[in-house]
Amino acid sequence: MRIASPSRLMTMSRTDKEARLKDFICEALTACREASAHDDSITLFVRNPDSPVARALHAALSEGCAEAARIRILICDTNADEPSAPSLLDNTDADCRVLADASFGPAHEQLAIGHTHVWIGDCLRRDPTKRDAFELYHPNDPAIGVFATASFEKLWPRGRPLKMPRLSPEIIAAQSDDQAELPRNPRH
């Protein structure tokens, strides 16, 4: 006789997860700024730009939640499912490195904000579009923050720098429908 046990994994839609992550990022940055003026760094170890945490960080950056924060991103695969869609790799204020080593497949994605706020998610070998259920939130937990910072600092030198193209204001304006974003000639 088989006994059915309830699943402990809670599934949620991808957009709900991204919204929850974006809220966590904004709240963590606010808490870090209130606690210390020097504790607003963000480190992210992620599978690819389509990961929910990468999309959530991009959304937070687009809304201005992470202004003046030092951002370092370690990404394992730069290929996106939708290359023309806006992504975290479009942010020119972040230091990005690529860690193209298959041996890190069992590692989990990790976001650390300051030294006290950490999120850990699905492992890198898992496709987030199929099922993206595992995640742990550690708000205001300095002990977890120490371990997250140490693990990221050990991985960071193994990545190779990713050269991000710098777009001129004219190119950005040409891609935008908003006339307010058109560059102004500083000489006139």
HELIX and SHEET records of a PDB file:
HELIX    1   1 ARG A   14  ALA A   35  1                                  22    
HELIX    2   2 PRO A   52  SER A   62  1                                  11    
HELIX    3   3 LEU A   88  ASP A   90  5                                   3    
HELIX    4   4 ALA A  102  PHE A  104  5                                   3    
HELIX    5   5 PRO A  142  LEU A  155  1                                  14    
HELIX    6   6 TRP A  156  ARG A  158  5                                   3    
HELIX    7   7 PRO A  169  GLN A  175  1                                   7    
HELIX    8   8 GLN A  179  GLU A  181  5                                   3    
SHEET    1   A 7 GLU A 135  HIS A 138  0                                        
SHEET    2   A 7 HIS A 117  CYS A 123 -1                                        
SHEET    3   A 7 HIS A 108  ILE A 113 -1                                        
SHEET    4   A 7 ILE A  42  VAL A  46 -1                                        
SHEET    5   A 7 ILE A  71  ILE A  75  1                                        
SHEET    6   A 7 ASP A  95  VAL A  98  1                                        
SHEET    7   A 7 ARG A 160  PRO A 161 -1                                        
END                                                                             
